[in-house]
C-alpha cells in the first residue's frame, strides 16, 4: 500500500461533471419547457440506483485492489463523486457507458486539507460516506459540512457517534464547518443507533469491517441498497452477518480485496415513472425493476387506485382515465407516510403528493422525516391543485379526478425529488410550463428529457 504526501495536481478524466452536458455552465442556467397533456406510451428502463452508488463508490476506498462497478447512473451527483475520488488519488477507468474500475492504492491524504477537496465535498451530500472508509484504512477522516438537497435538518450525529464508539476521536470546527475523526486503531463494540440512518449505518459498517474484534450494530438501516453494500463488502472479504435485518454483526478483518459489483435499478426512478404514467393516463412498461427490492412501493401506489401488473421483472402500468384513493377499513381518510425500510421511502412522497392531485378522493401525505420537503406544494396550488399544507410535515390533498386539469406555470426545482414531481405536474398540465433550476433534477435523473421524449413527452432543455 502506498500513500502519497507530495504536492498533488489531480488530472481529471474526460468524463468529469464539467465535460458532461447537463445544460448548465458558469454563464447560463438551464430550464425545461414542458408541453403538458401528452400521453406516454412504450417502454422505459430505470437507471442504476443513485443512493446505492454513493455508498458503493465510497467503499472502493477500503481496498488497494481493483473494484469494478456496473450500472453506475450517469447523473450529476455520481459524476461529481467519481471526480472527487479521482482527485483523492483513486485510479479510475471507464470501461463502458455505465461501468468503471476503481483502484485506491495510492491515496493523497494531504489533498483532504485542500480548498479543492472542501469545495467538492460541500456540493455533494454523499461525500460524508468517504469518512468511514478513510478512518478504517488510514486512521483519519476529514469532511466539511456536506451539501445536497435543502429539505430540512439532516444531522450527522449518528455517523460520528458510531465512529466514537469504535474508538475514534471526533472534532468539529464550528467556525470552519469542518469535521475530523482520528484513530490509531478501531475496536469492535456494541452500539444501538439513535436512528436507523441509511448513510449513517453505511458509514459505520465501512469503518467496522477493518476494526479489531466484533462490532454489533442494532437499529441498523436495512434498505436494499445497504444490503447491497454489505454483500459487496462480504465478497471483498468482510465478515458481516444479519444482512437485511436491523441487527448487524461484523467481525473485523485485516484487509479487503477487489470485487465486481452491479447496482440495483433505482427504486425512486421506478416510482417516478409509475406516477408519470398514472398522472398522464398513459400505458407504460417499466423494464427490469428488480421487483423484489421495491418493497411497499407498488402496494402504496395501489392505495391511490393505480393499477399495475408484474410481468417477470417488468412492471406494466395500464392506461387509466380514473384512479380512486382507498379509505381505511373504518372509512377514515387514507394517510400515506414515510418510514424506515421496509416502510415507504421519503424520497417518493413528493411524487405521491403530485399524483394524488388528479386522483378521486382525499389523502393525507405525512412527511415525517424532513420538515422542508413539502414546501414545493405552493407551486402546485398555483397550478390549480387543491392542497392544504397543514404544517411542515403534513399536506391534505383533495384529488380532482382529472375534472380540472392543472394549469401551466413557471416554477423552480427546490430539490431532486420535488423537481421531478414538478416535472410530472407540468407534463399533465394545460399549456407549456417552465421549470428552472433543473440541475437539481440532473443530480438524480439521467437524460430525463431524452428518455421521456422517446415515449411521447415534449420536454425541451434551453439555456436562459
Order of alpha helices (4+ residues) and beta strands (2+ residues): beta-beta-beta-alpha-beta-alpha-beta-beta-beta-alpha-alpha-beta-alpha-beta-beta-beta-alpha-beta-alpha-beta-beta-beta-alpha-beta-alpha-beta-beta-beta-alpha-beta-alpha-beta-beta-beta-alpha-beta-alpha-alpha-beta
